[in-house]
Amino acid sequence: MGLETIEQKKQVIEGRARIRELVFGVQDGLISTVGLLAGVQGATESTAVVIITGLTAMFSGAISMAAGSYLSSSAEKEIFDKELRKAEMLAEKEPYLAAEGLLKALNQEGLPREQSYSIVKLLLRQQEVFLRTFQEKVFGLGSAEINRPLQAALVMAASFIVGAMIPIVPYFVLEGTAALYLSIAFSALTLFAVGVFKGRLAGKSQLRSGIQFFAIAVSAALLGYLIGLVVQYFFPDISIPA
C-alpha cells in the first residue's frame, strides 16, 4: 500500500463523515412522512389533503432538521474547540505534566516505558507535533475537522426532502388505499436499500440491516394508519376539509 493509497483512504473516510446526517435524514423523512400520510389517509378520503399535508410536513421537517443539525453540530464543535484550547494551554503551562501524561498514555497502549520515554523526548523537540499527539493520546481530541455545521445542515435537509418525497409521489398518480399501499411499498423498499447501504459501509450483514430498516418503516406506517383510524373513531363528526 503506497502513500497515495493511504491518502485516498483518508479522503474516503473524511468524505463519509456526513453518512450520519444522510442516513438519519432519509430515514426520518421516510418514516415520519409515511406514518403521517397513513394517519391522514385513515382520517380523510381526500387525496389533495394527503398531498398538501405531506408536502407541508416535508418542507417544515427539512427546515427543522437542518436547523437542529446545524445547532447541535455548532455546539459540539465549539465544545470540541474549547477542549483543544484548554489542552494546548495545559501543555504550554505545564510541559512536564503534559509529557508525563503522554508517556503514561503511550505506556497504557502497550509501548514499553523506555520506548515511550524516547518518543516523548523526541516529540518535545517539535512543539506542534507534541501538542497534537498530546491532545489525541491523552484527551482523545483528534486534530481532524470532524464537524462542518453548515454542510451537516445542508445534507440533513436534502436527505430529509428526498426521503419525505418518496412516500408522497404515489399520491400524484393514484388515490385512496392504492396510493397508500404503493407509498408504503416505495418507502419500505427505499429503507431496505438504505439499510443495505449502511450495512455495506459498516461491514455488517447487508440483509439484516436492510430487513431492520424495512421492519421499522412498515411498523411506523401501520401505527400511523391506526392512529388515524382511532382519531376518526373517537371524533366521527370532525372531518378534514378537501
Backbone bond lengths (Angstrom), bond angles and torsions (degrees), N, CA, C in turn:
res aa  C-N    CA-C-N  psi(-1)  N-CA   C-N-CA  omega(-1)  CA-C   N-CA-C  phi
1 M - - - 1.467 - - 1.527 109.00 -
2 G 1.311 117.63 115.91 1.449 121.82 -179.81 1.508 112.10 -82.42
3 L 1.332 115.34 174.43 1.455 120.36 -179.47 1.528 111.90 -64.85
4 E 1.331 115.73 -32.76 1.465 119.25 178.88 1.529 110.60 -64.80
5 T 1.334 115.59 -39.25 1.465 119.79 178.74 1.516 110.63 -64.43
6 I 1.337 116.37 -41.45 1.456 120.60 178.97 1.525 110.52 -63.83
7 E 1.325 116.50 -41.52 1.462 120.73 179.69 1.527 111.01 -65.37
8 Q 1.323 116.64 -39.73 1.462 120.46 177.14 1.523 110.85 -64.07
9 K 1.336 116.10 -40.45 1.458 120.22 178.33 1.518 110.77 -63.13
10 K 1.334 116.34 -40.33 1.455 120.90 177.80 1.525 110.77 -61.40
11 Q 1.331 116.77 -42.31 1.462 120.72 179.62 1.519 111.52 -65.44
12 V 1.333 116.42 -36.82 1.462 120.41 177.75 1.522 110.37 -63.98
13 I 1.334 116.05 -44.20 1.461 120.20 179.90 1.522 110.85 -63.16
14 E 1.337 116.84 -43.42 1.459 120.31 178.44 1.524 111.43 -65.41
15 G 1.349 115.91 -35.34 1.458 119.90 179.51 1.517 113.08 -68.46
16 R 1.331 116.05 -22.62 1.461 120.37 179.60 1.519 112.66 -90.42
17 A 1.320 116.51 8.22 1.458 120.20 -179.27 1.521 111.90 -65.50
18 R 1.331 117.36 -19.86 1.459 121.09 -177.95 1.530 111.78 -99.68
19 I 1.327 117.13 9.46 1.464 119.96 178.66 1.512 111.14 -60.20
20 R 1.335 116.34 -36.05 1.468 119.71 -179.88 1.520 111.11 -59.19
21 E 1.339 116.41 -48.65 1.465 119.90 179.45 1.526 111.39 -65.66
22 L 1.346 116.29 -38.73 1.459 120.18 -178.72 1.521 111.36 -63.24
23 V 1.328 116.23 -52.42 1.464 120.60 -178.50 1.523 110.61 -65.92
24 F 1.328 116.75 -44.44 1.457 120.16 -178.46 1.520 111.50 -64.72
25 G 1.338 116.73 -40.37 1.451 120.06 -179.37 1.522 112.79 -65.86
26 V 1.342 116.63 -47.71 1.461 120.42 178.40 1.521 110.80 -62.91
27 Q 1.310 115.99 -45.19 1.458 120.51 -178.36 1.524 111.37 -62.79
28 D 1.323 116.67 -47.77 1.461 120.03 -178.20 1.521 111.02 -68.17
29 G 1.334 116.63 -40.28 1.459 119.45 178.16 1.512 112.34 -61.47
30 L 1.322 116.15 -42.31 1.464 120.76 179.27 1.519 112.06 -67.15
31 I 1.325 115.31 -54.72 1.463 119.59 -173.24 1.525 111.84 -65.03
32 S 1.333 116.94 -46.73 1.457 118.96 -178.75 1.522 111.53 -65.22
33 T 1.331 116.90 -38.98 1.467 119.88 -177.35 1.520 112.10 -73.67
34 V 1.326 117.26 -44.66 1.460 118.86 -179.66 1.518 110.48 -66.12
35 G 1.344 117.24 -34.78 1.461 120.12 176.28 1.517 111.33 -66.74
36 L 1.340 116.62 -41.07 1.461 121.12 178.70 1.526 110.87 -66.05
37 L 1.333 116.56 -46.10 1.465 119.78 -179.65 1.524 111.38 -62.61
38 A 1.334 115.66 -38.87 1.461 118.89 178.35 1.516 110.60 -64.17
39 G 1.345 116.23 -40.16 1.458 119.67 178.91 1.516 112.09 -66.06
40 V 1.338 116.81 -43.54 1.468 120.68 178.67 1.524 110.28 -66.11
41 Q 1.336 116.71 -39.56 1.459 120.84 178.01 1.520 111.18 -61.10
42 G 1.336 115.89 -34.61 1.457 119.51 178.51 1.513 113.13 -73.32
43 A 1.337 117.06 -19.59 1.465 120.44 -177.11 1.519 113.25 -103.35
44 T 1.321 118.77 -15.20 1.461 121.37 -178.95 1.521 109.92 -147.16
45 E 1.310 116.32 156.15 1.465 121.74 178.20 1.523 111.49 -101.98
46 S 1.320 116.77 1.99 1.458 120.94 -176.48 1.528 110.72 -82.99
47 T 1.318 116.64 116.19 1.466 121.04 177.99 1.522 110.63 -67.53
48 A 1.327 116.97 -35.23 1.462 121.05 179.60 1.518 111.01 -62.11
49 V 1.319 115.95 -40.67 1.468 120.04 179.08 1.521 110.32 -64.93
50 V 1.329 116.04 -40.62 1.465 120.37 179.44 1.530 110.36 -62.55
51 I 1.341 116.30 -45.14 1.467 120.39 -178.91 1.522 111.00 -64.62
52 I 1.337 117.16 -47.24 1.463 120.94 -179.57 1.522 110.51 -61.70
53 T 1.318 115.78 -42.61 1.462 119.90 178.37 1.524 110.95 -61.88
54 G 1.324 115.49 -43.63 1.461 119.79 -179.68 1.516 112.76 -64.16
55 L 1.335 116.73 -44.81 1.472 120.37 179.73 1.527 111.82 -65.56
56 T 1.336 115.59 -40.36 1.465 119.60 177.97 1.526 110.34 -61.93
57 A 1.330 115.33 -46.13 1.462 119.72 179.31 1.527 111.08 -64.24
58 M 1.330 116.69 -34.99 1.459 120.64 -178.84 1.531 111.09 -64.13
59 F 1.334 117.19 -50.73 1.459 120.16 -177.08 1.530 112.08 -71.68
60 S 1.327 116.33 -42.00 1.467 118.38 179.12 1.520 110.71 -66.51
61 G 1.328 116.09 -37.89 1.460 119.86 178.28 1.515 112.11 -67.14
62 A 1.336 116.78 -40.01 1.466 120.41 178.95 1.523 110.88 -63.12
63 I 1.343 116.40 -43.20 1.466 120.08 179.02 1.525 110.47 -63.83
64 S 1.332 115.34 -44.40 1.461 120.04 -179.47 1.522 111.84 -63.48
65 M 1.327 116.33 -44.70 1.453 120.53 -178.78 1.529 110.93 -67.02
66 A 1.333 116.30 -39.10 1.466 119.95 179.08 1.527 110.77 -64.93
67 A 1.328 115.71 -44.13 1.464 119.85 179.13 1.525 110.73 -63.48
68 G 1.330 116.15 -43.75 1.457 119.97 179.03 1.511 112.36 -63.62
69 S 1.334 116.36 -41.19 1.462 120.57 178.65 1.521 111.14 -64.86
70 Y 1.336 116.32 -41.89 1.471 120.27 -179.74 1.526 111.06 -64.44
71 L 1.332 116.40 -46.64 1.459 119.91 -177.97 1.525 111.75 -65.55
72 S 1.331 117.02 -43.17 1.465 120.04 -179.50 1.524 111.18 -67.46
73 S 1.343 116.97 -41.19 1.461 120.19 178.82 1.528 111.32 -67.03
74 S 1.334 116.17 -38.75 1.462 119.88 178.22 1.520 110.88 -64.16
75 A 1.343 115.63 -43.64 1.462 119.58 179.33 1.525 110.85 -63.50
76 E 1.326 116.22 -42.50 1.461 120.29 179.11 1.525 110.82 -63.24
77 K 1.329 116.52 -41.81 1.460 120.51 -179.48 1.523 111.51 -66.80
78 E 1.330 116.82 -40.75 1.457 120.00 179.53 1.528 111.18 -63.58
79 I 1.329 116.11 -42.65 1.461 120.27 178.40 1.524 110.44 -65.38
80 F 1.333 115.14 -42.40 1.459 120.92 -179.94 1.531 110.31 -62.08
81 D 1.328 117.19 -45.27 1.466 121.25 179.69 1.523 111.30 -64.99
82 K 1.343 116.40 -36.67 1.457 119.92 178.49 1.527 110.32 -63.33
83 E 1.328 116.62 -43.57 1.465 119.97 179.67 1.523 111.16 -65.35
84 L 1.325 116.91 -35.07 1.466 119.97 175.84 1.519 111.18 -62.63
85 R 1.341 115.60 -42.84 1.465 119.71 -179.86 1.525 111.17 -66.47
86 K 1.335 116.72 -39.43 1.467 120.15 179.33 1.521 110.53 -65.06
87 A 1.335 116.56 -40.55 1.458 120.04 178.09 1.529 110.65 -65.01
88 E 1.331 115.62 -38.02 1.469 119.99 178.89 1.525 110.90 -65.79
89 M 1.336 117.02 -41.95 1.468 120.90 178.73 1.527 111.25 -64.57
90 L 1.331 116.34 -39.47 1.462 120.40 178.53 1.520 111.05 -62.98
91 A 1.339 115.49 -43.25 1.467 119.80 -179.63 1.522 111.30 -65.51
92 E 1.340 116.76 -32.43 1.471 120.40 179.97 1.533 111.92 -76.94
93 K 1.350 116.50 -39.46 1.461 119.95 -177.00 1.532 111.91 -81.79
94 E 1.321 116.34 -35.86 1.466 121.14 -177.50 1.537 109.71 -125.14
95 P 1.322 117.95 67.81 1.478 119.92 -176.32 1.532 113.45 -60.54
96 Y 1.334 116.92 -35.71 1.458 119.60 -179.08 1.534 110.81 -70.96
97 L 1.333 115.76 -37.85 1.464 119.98 176.45 1.524 110.39 -65.20
98 A 1.332 115.94 -42.30 1.463 120.07 177.85 1.524 110.95 -63.05
99 A 1.319 116.04 -41.06 1.465 120.02 179.09 1.516 111.01 -64.25
100 E 1.324 116.70 -40.17 1.470 120.44 178.33 1.526 110.90 -65.93
101 G 1.346 115.89 -38.56 1.458 119.85 177.79 1.521 111.91 -64.19
102 L 1.331 116.30 -41.81 1.463 120.49 178.40 1.523 110.58 -67.79
103 L 1.326 115.81 -38.57 1.468 120.19 177.88 1.524 110.67 -60.76
104 K 1.324 116.44 -43.68 1.464 121.21 178.93 1.527 111.40 -65.49
105 A 1.342 116.73 -40.72 1.463 121.03 -179.67 1.527 111.22 -63.16
106 L 1.322 116.71 -44.55 1.465 120.72 178.84 1.518 111.05 -65.33
107 N 1.324 115.86 -38.19 1.460 120.42 178.77 1.524 111.60 -66.14
108 Q 1.328 116.96 -37.86 1.464 121.63 178.47 1.521 111.97 -67.86
109 E 1.325 116.86 -25.61 1.456 120.65 178.05 1.528 112.54 -80.83
110 G 1.331 116.45 -0.76 1.458 120.13 174.92 1.506 115.16 108.85
111 L 1.309 117.43 -1.43 1.457 120.49 -179.90 1.536 108.73 -82.84
112 P 1.350 118.48 129.20 1.468 120.97 179.03 1.525 111.52 -54.70
113 R 1.316 116.66 147.75 1.458 121.18 -174.85 1.519 112.01 -59.77
114 E 1.341 116.99 -36.83 1.454 119.72 179.92 1.522 111.15 -62.59
115 Q 1.327 115.90 -45.14 1.461 120.05 179.16 1.532 110.63 -69.36
116 S 1.316 116.19 -37.43 1.464 119.83 177.46 1.530 110.36 -61.20
117 Y 1.309 115.78 -42.23 1.456 120.31 179.42 1.529 111.12 -62.84
118 S 1.339 116.33 -41.73 1.467 120.54 179.44 1.520 111.04 -63.43
119 I 1.350 116.41 -41.06 1.463 120.50 179.78 1.523 110.92 -65.70
120 V 1.333 116.28 -45.81 1.461 120.34 179.97 1.525 110.68 -62.39
121 K 1.310 116.80 -41.78 1.460 121.46 178.88 1.523 110.80 -61.61
122 L 1.332 116.08 -40.02 1.459 120.78 178.59 1.531 111.04 -68.24
123 L 1.345 116.67 -41.90 1.456 120.93 -178.99 1.522 112.22 -65.84
124 L 1.330 116.85 -31.32 1.455 120.34 -179.53 1.523 112.59 -62.74
125 R 1.314 116.73 -19.88 1.460 120.59 178.21 1.534 111.53 -75.39
126 Q 1.337 115.08 -20.94 1.462 120.69 178.01 1.532 107.79 -119.07
127 Q 1.324 116.86 94.98 1.454 121.81 -170.82 1.524 113.07 -57.78
128 E 1.331 117.02 -42.28 1.462 120.40 -177.59 1.521 111.07 -66.03
129 V 1.332 116.57 -43.70 1.464 120.53 179.19 1.524 110.33 -65.54
130 F 1.332 115.96 -41.72 1.470 120.35 178.07 1.526 110.56 -60.57
131 L 1.337 116.21 -43.93 1.457 120.70 -178.30 1.523 111.33 -61.18
132 R 1.342 117.31 -47.30 1.463 120.80 -179.01 1.529 110.84 -63.97
133 T 1.329 116.31 -40.48 1.459 119.64 179.17 1.520 110.91 -67.02
134 F 1.334 116.23 -39.59 1.461 121.63 177.68 1.525 111.05 -61.94
135 Q 1.331 116.77 -45.39 1.464 120.97 -179.55 1.524 111.67 -61.74
136 E 1.320 115.65 -41.04 1.465 119.94 -176.69 1.524 112.63 -76.48
137 K 1.343 117.11 -47.89 1.455 120.64 -173.67 1.519 113.74 -76.48
138 V 1.330 116.82 -36.76 1.458 120.32 -175.86 1.526 112.30 -87.46
139 F 1.336 116.87 -43.64 1.462 120.49 -176.08 1.531 113.87 -109.34
140 G 1.328 116.60 -2.86 1.467 119.28 179.87 1.505 113.31 69.24
141 L 1.341 116.81 28.06 1.462 121.52 -178.83 1.520 109.06 -106.19
142 G 1.327 117.05 97.87 1.453 120.55 179.05 1.509 111.11 -71.91
143 S 1.311 116.17 156.24 1.466 120.46 -179.12 1.518 112.71 -87.49
144 A 1.346 117.23 -7.68 1.465 120.32 -179.88 1.524 110.43 -67.59
145 E 1.285 115.59 148.40 1.470 120.54 178.97 1.527 108.27 -79.05
146 I 1.314 116.14 104.16 1.462 120.23 -176.09 1.521 112.23 -95.49
147 N 1.318 117.72 -11.28 1.458 120.11 -176.44 1.518 111.46 -129.59
148 R 1.311 115.51 129.39 1.454 122.48 170.90 1.523 105.63 -131.65
149 P 1.325 117.95 87.55 1.464 122.09 -171.96 1.523 114.63 -51.20
150 L 1.346 117.43 -46.91 1.463 120.00 -177.66 1.519 111.01 -65.77
151 Q 1.329 116.93 -43.76 1.458 120.30 178.62 1.525 110.87 -63.18
152 A 1.321 116.23 -40.90 1.467 120.41 178.61 1.525 110.67 -61.75
153 A 1.341 116.63 -41.47 1.464 120.69 -179.54 1.527 111.20 -65.89
154 L 1.330 117.39 -41.56 1.463 120.79 -179.59 1.527 111.29 -66.60
155 V 1.332 116.20 -41.94 1.468 119.77 178.42 1.515 110.16 -64.28
156 M 1.333 116.90 -41.99 1.456 120.68 179.81 1.527 111.38 -62.20
157 A 1.349 116.57 -45.87 1.461 120.60 -178.87 1.525 111.33 -64.30
158 A 1.338 116.50 -46.18 1.462 120.41 -178.38 1.520 111.67 -64.32
159 S 1.326 116.74 -44.14 1.456 119.71 -178.82 1.527 110.99 -68.41
160 F 1.334 117.26 -34.42 1.467 120.03 177.19 1.523 110.72 -64.72
161 I 1.347 116.31 -43.26 1.463 119.96 179.40 1.529 110.98 -63.41
162 V 1.328 116.74 -43.60 1.469 120.54 178.37 1.520 110.16 -60.81
163 G 1.342 115.31 -46.23 1.453 118.95 -179.65 1.517 112.74 -64.74
164 A 1.335 117.01 -40.72 1.461 120.83 -177.84 1.520 112.47 -72.51
165 M 1.327 117.22 -29.30 1.462 120.82 -176.63 1.525 111.71 -71.53
166 I 1.322 117.00 -30.47 1.464 120.87 -176.18 1.529 112.50 -58.79
167 P 1.332 121.12 -48.95 1.476 119.71 179.06 1.528 113.96 -73.23
168 I 1.347 117.84 -13.89 1.462 119.86 -179.77 1.523 111.57 -83.36
169 V 1.342 116.89 -33.65 1.469 122.04 -174.50 1.532 113.67 -51.12
170 P 1.354 120.16 -45.24 1.466 119.17 -178.30 1.520 114.58 -57.33
171 Y 1.341 117.75 -26.95 1.458 120.45 -177.98 1.531 112.38 -74.03
172 F 1.324 117.00 -11.80 1.454 120.22 175.89 1.532 111.91 -81.04
173 V 1.324 116.55 -17.81 1.466 119.96 -177.04 1.529 112.98 -118.97
174 L 1.330 116.93 -19.96 1.458 120.77 -179.46 1.518 110.25 -128.77
175 E 1.313 116.28 173.73 1.455 121.38 179.26 1.519 110.06 -133.50
176 G 1.333 115.38 162.02 1.461 121.66 172.26 1.522 114.47 61.50
177 T 1.333 113.62 -145.62 1.462 119.75 -175.86 1.524 112.26 -66.14
178 A 1.330 117.64 -27.69 1.468 119.90 178.31 1.528 110.34 -62.37
179 A 1.337 115.95 -43.69 1.465 120.21 177.20 1.519 110.62 -66.01
180 L 1.327 116.38 -38.73 1.464 120.65 179.61 1.528 111.06 -62.58
181 Y 1.332 116.12 -47.40 1.466 119.92 -179.02 1.530 111.29 -63.04
182 L 1.338 116.42 -41.42 1.462 119.76 178.88 1.530 110.56 -67.79
183 S 1.337 116.37 -36.54 1.454 121.16 177.27 1.520 110.92 -61.91
184 I 1.325 116.05 -45.18 1.466 120.90 178.70 1.520 110.45 -64.16
185 A 1.346 115.98 -41.34 1.463 120.35 -178.84 1.533 110.98 -63.85
186 F 1.342 116.12 -46.64 1.461 120.41 178.19 1.535 111.01 -59.57
187 S 1.329 114.87 -44.97 1.457 119.80 -178.15 1.520 111.06 -64.99
188 A 1.320 115.85 -44.15 1.464 119.75 -179.15 1.523 111.10 -63.89
189 L 1.335 116.96 -43.33 1.459 120.35 179.69 1.529 111.22 -65.80
190 T 1.332 115.90 -39.28 1.465 119.39 178.70 1.521 111.06 -64.75
191 L 1.329 116.34 -44.71 1.452 119.85 178.52 1.526 111.42 -65.31
192 F 1.324 115.91 -34.37 1.467 118.92 175.69 1.528 109.55 -62.46
193 A 1.336 116.06 -42.70 1.469 120.22 178.98 1.525 110.88 -65.30
194 V 1.339 117.01 -41.15 1.464 120.41 177.63 1.521 110.32 -63.21
195 G 1.332 115.90 -40.30 1.453 119.98 177.51 1.518 112.16 -62.91
196 V 1.323 116.19 -41.97 1.464 120.61 177.15 1.522 110.15 -62.60
197 F 1.334 116.19 -42.98 1.462 121.35 179.23 1.527 110.77 -61.73
198 K 1.335 115.82 -44.39 1.467 120.41 178.79 1.525 111.25 -64.03
199 G 1.335 115.99 -41.87 1.452 119.86 178.53 1.516 112.62 -63.67
200 R 1.324 115.50 -36.67 1.466 119.95 178.93 1.524 111.40 -65.81
201 L 1.339 116.83 -44.63 1.452 120.49 179.60 1.527 111.64 -67.09
202 A 1.332 116.18 -34.29 1.461 120.44 -177.62 1.517 112.38 -84.48
203 G 1.327 116.92 -6.76 1.450 120.04 -179.79 1.512 112.76 71.75
204 K 1.349 116.93 26.34 1.454 121.48 179.45 1.523 109.87 -112.43
205 S 1.326 116.31 179.54 1.457 121.10 -177.92 1.531 110.33 -61.10
206 Q 1.322 116.30 116.37 1.456 120.43 -178.67 1.524 110.86 -68.43
207 L 1.331 116.60 -38.29 1.460 120.31 -179.99 1.521 111.16 -65.26
208 R 1.319 116.31 -45.16 1.466 120.56 179.70 1.517 111.52 -63.16
209 S 1.319 117.02 -43.45 1.454 121.43 178.85 1.520 111.21 -64.03
210 G 1.329 116.80 -41.55 1.458 120.84 178.43 1.514 111.98 -64.18
211 I 1.333 116.91 -42.83 1.469 121.17 179.44 1.521 110.87 -64.28
212 Q 1.319 116.41 -37.61 1.465 120.86 178.98 1.520 110.73 -61.28
213 F 1.332 116.67 -48.18 1.460 120.32 178.32 1.528 110.80 -64.17
214 F 1.324 116.32 -39.90 1.465 121.48 179.49 1.527 110.70 -60.23
215 A 1.330 117.05 -46.38 1.459 121.80 -178.46 1.522 111.27 -62.96
216 I 1.325 116.55 -39.03 1.456 120.45 179.26 1.524 110.70 -64.26
217 A 1.329 117.24 -41.44 1.466 121.36 -179.10 1.518 111.63 -63.86
218 V 1.323 116.74 -48.11 1.466 120.93 -179.14 1.526 110.45 -63.81
219 S 1.320 117.04 -42.46 1.464 121.13 179.96 1.522 111.15 -62.45
220 A 1.323 116.37 -42.77 1.464 120.17 -179.91 1.529 111.15 -64.75
221 A 1.327 116.33 -41.56 1.464 120.44 -179.73 1.526 110.88 -64.90
222 L 1.314 116.33 -45.42 1.466 120.46 179.90 1.524 111.16 -63.68
223 L 1.317 116.29 -41.34 1.465 120.00 179.61 1.520 110.44 -64.39
224 G 1.331 116.92 -43.43 1.455 120.37 178.63 1.521 112.06 -62.42
225 Y 1.322 116.22 -41.06 1.468 120.56 179.04 1.521 110.75 -65.07
226 L 1.324 117.09 -40.86 1.473 121.04 179.36 1.516 110.88 -65.57
227 I 1.326 116.47 -38.04 1.467 119.74 177.46 1.528 110.26 -62.13
228 G 1.344 116.08 -41.70 1.461 119.92 177.35 1.520 112.29 -61.29
229 L 1.325 116.82 -40.20 1.468 120.76 178.27 1.528 111.24 -67.55
230 V 1.333 116.11 -38.54 1.464 120.01 178.49 1.523 110.68 -64.47
231 V 1.343 116.25 -43.67 1.468 120.35 178.26 1.525 110.45 -60.83
232 Q 1.318 116.30 -42.72 1.465 120.47 -179.96 1.536 110.89 -66.39
233 Y 1.335 116.93 -33.72 1.470 121.05 -178.62 1.529 111.20 -70.08
234 F 1.325 116.98 -44.09 1.457 120.75 -177.16 1.524 112.91 -81.18
235 F 1.353 116.05 -22.28 1.463 119.48 179.10 1.531 109.00 -127.16
236 P 1.316 117.09 66.97 1.479 119.80 -175.82 1.508 114.34 -67.50
237 D 1.318 117.19 -22.17 1.457 120.17 -177.69 1.520 113.15 -86.16
238 I 1.346 116.19 -8.55 1.470 120.02 -179.30 1.513 109.07 -97.80
239 S 1.318 116.82 124.28 1.451 121.10 179.25 1.519 109.78 -128.26
240 I 1.326 115.99 148.38 1.448 121.19 177.79 1.517 108.84 -85.30
241 P 1.331 119.29 121.43 1.472 120.40 -176.94 1.520 111.72 -64.61
242 A 1.326 115.51 145.63 1.467 121.40 179.10 1.510 109.15 -78.43
